[in-house]
Amino acid sequence: MNYLECYQRAGKIASEVRENTKKKRHVGRSLYEICESVEQEIRTLGGSPAFPVNVSLNDIAAHYTAEPNDMSIVKDGDVLKIDIGVHIDGFVADTALTVCYDQKYDSLVQAAERALDEAIRITRANTRATDIGRVIELSISQKGFKPIQNLSGHSLEQFTIHAGKSIPNIRTLGSSISLAANHAYAIEPFLTTKDGLGIVYEGKTCNIFSVISRKPLKEKAGNDLLQKIWTRYKTLPFAARWLTDEYEIDELIPLINTLRKKRNLHGYPILVEGNSKIVAQAEHTLIPSENGADVITL
């Protein structure tokens, strides 16, 4: 398969998994069960998880995945963002949905989906990222909500989820990148209620990591783990629970912490809404052309 065919295959799997996930009722399920079942479905369909499934509850906007033996339960009244990534040979399709178990936030979820649709409608090769942000911000504001100003969509490259180009959720000032034909981009509006701050901050929890340096350590155990992570995941994000097939958790966590301190690994802390208000998200991956955009995760 060429790279476009890899993107298409990854997108088809991601779409099927997202829609199957959307149909399920998650109240009473643990976040661990949700993550494990979604990731297993990706593998069953012939793909690989591009990152640990994000299961971010309520005011957590992103970057929460289940820890080993995580027994956090989805409850009535929760708003749950489920962010799913699939890769074929490193080419990533990234998509997300929000499931809502409190009717008063249904309109928030719908506003996220509408903003995404409006953004996709104007997207084609050479569209400026700031123009996409302007459309997202306007769509969200018209519904009485606030976009999350410091979260954005992103370009994608092989084995790289955030490939250096951002697609904002607000209109930005100054120069702006233009989307290139036959390159992949994820557009993902995040929004909160009108009394939210509209900004996210890093929280204390950090359970998603990626390799940023392969420089050897002086400790064999750390080097062995680093090599295993690289062999399995390259530069794509991973979670500790993905390594419990070969490591006891009491051994694994200290080794991960050592690799972080030595700057071999980067950690992704959870991102929390600044006023602790509910956040919703919607996301698709697309490939622009001169005539529009091929949304590979529809």
Secondary structure as GFF3:
##gff-version 3
##sequence-region A 1 298
A	DSSP	alpha_helix	3	23	.	.	.	ID=ss1
A	DSSP	alpha_helix	31	44	.	.	.	ID=ss2
A	DSSP	beta_strand	48	49	.	.	.	ID=ss3
A	DSSP	beta_strand	54	57	.	.	.	ID=ss4
A	DSSP	beta_strand	60	62	.	.	.	ID=ss5
A	DSSP	beta_strand	79	88	.	.	.	ID=ss6
A	DSSP	beta_strand	91	100	.	.	.	ID=ss7
A	DSSP	three_ten_helix	103	105	.	.	.	ID=ss8
A	DSSP	alpha_helix	106	122	.	.	.	ID=ss9
A	DSSP	alpha_helix	129	142	.	.	.	ID=ss10
A	DSSP	beta_strand	146	147	.	.	.	ID=ss11
A	DSSP	beta_strand	152	156	.	.	.	ID=ss12
A	DSSP	beta_strand	166	168	.	.	.	ID=ss13
A	DSSP	beta_strand	184	187	.	.	.	ID=ss14
A	DSSP	beta_strand	190	192	.	.	.	ID=ss15
A	DSSP	beta_strand	200	211	.	.	.	ID=ss16
A	DSSP	alpha_helix	220	233	.	.	.	ID=ss17
A	DSSP	three_ten_helix	240	243	.	.	.	ID=ss18
A	DSSP	alpha_helix	249	261	.	.	.	ID=ss19
A	DSSP	beta_strand	265	273	.	.	.	ID=ss20
A	DSSP	beta_strand	279	281	.	.	.	ID=ss21
A	DSSP	beta_strand	284	289	.	.	.	ID=ss22
A	DSSP	beta_strand	292	295	.	.	.	ID=ss23
###
